[in-house]
Amino acid sequence: MADTEHYVRDDVRGFLDMLEAMGGKGVEEVGAQEGREQMRAMGALAEAEPRAMAVQKDLACPGLAGPIPLRFYDPRAEREPGPCVLFFHGGGFVIGDLEVYNALCTEIAHHLDLPVVSVDYRLAPEHPFPAAPDDCEAAARWLASSPAELGREITGLVITGDSAGGNLTIVTTNQLTNEPADVPVIVQAPIYPVASDLSQHRSLAMFAEGFLLTGAAMAWFTSQYGGDASDPRHTPMVGDCADTPPTVVCTAGLDPLRDSGREYAAHLVQLGTETVFLEFPGIVHGFTTLRKAIPSGQKDLEAFLDAVKLMVERYR
């Protein structure tokens, strides 16, 4: 595998060829509502089956604009005091929901043997920046208070999410580092995150077409979300990332966002943050919710979660 830059796994190639044969329009052409339906349809077609959970229920927590829908998972019916995972879904701040990410959240809960709370934050364009970070921070502070609805005492937060949710992971962790909640963030684990200005990244040019997430879709998501790129709650690397808790970052080798994750991990290393960086070659953005269509992504997800588990055990 000499040329890892352009290496494409066989199952990834098969999936991309299938999508090309199916045709279809990009989210930037069909708009937010149809884009949300497309993502749900893709999940039904391409995602693995959810794991069985001892507890799975829908909840809500208070937010600045009203109740924020949540989904709570736990592979155990009862649990001693300990950490809880807070999950923020991807979808460019415009698409994605609790259902699309249901199977992934059960996988995280199963593999880490921890409770998970998934957040259905408000989406653009109906609710542009800063609605999403407002909701995610409110959910984090609520979870840190060990709310009675969970029936568990929470001793620390493990914050994770993919893509836009990776951005919200970093933003929320930074907010709770600057203004602590009732319990600390012990580990953050952004998955192929948007952490910095993408426009100058080589990976955006290299993988702008033909690798699921396109440059056109990214530009459209950015315009729908709005906000100021100089605001650290929008682009977290422009802010102070000092004192960041232990971090696990993963990227996909064929992802327009690849270099943003690389840049963020390198930045944390320079700051002295304990950091694990994993890049999975030959696979596309979104693989964590495409594990039926791209079976090799399951091992990548497990490697990522193994690293998170190791970090949690060190700091819980």
Buried (B, 14 or more C-beta within 10 A) or exposed (E): EEEEEEBBBEBBEEBBEEBEEEEEEEBBEBBBEEBBEBBBEBBEEBBBEBBEBEBBEEBBBEBEEEEBBBBBBBBBEEBEEBBBBBBBBBBBBBBBBBBBBBBBBBBBBBBBEBBBBBBBBBBBEEBBBBBBBBBBBBBBBBBBBBBEEBBBEBBBBBBBBBBBBBBBBBBBBBBBBEEEBEBBBBBBBBBBBBBBBBEEBEBBEBBBEEBBBBBBBBBBBBEBBBBEEEBBBBBBBBBEBEEBBBBBBBBBBBBBBBBBBBBBBEBBEEEEBBBBBBBBBBBBBBBBBBBBBBEBBBEBBEEBBBBBBEBBEEBE
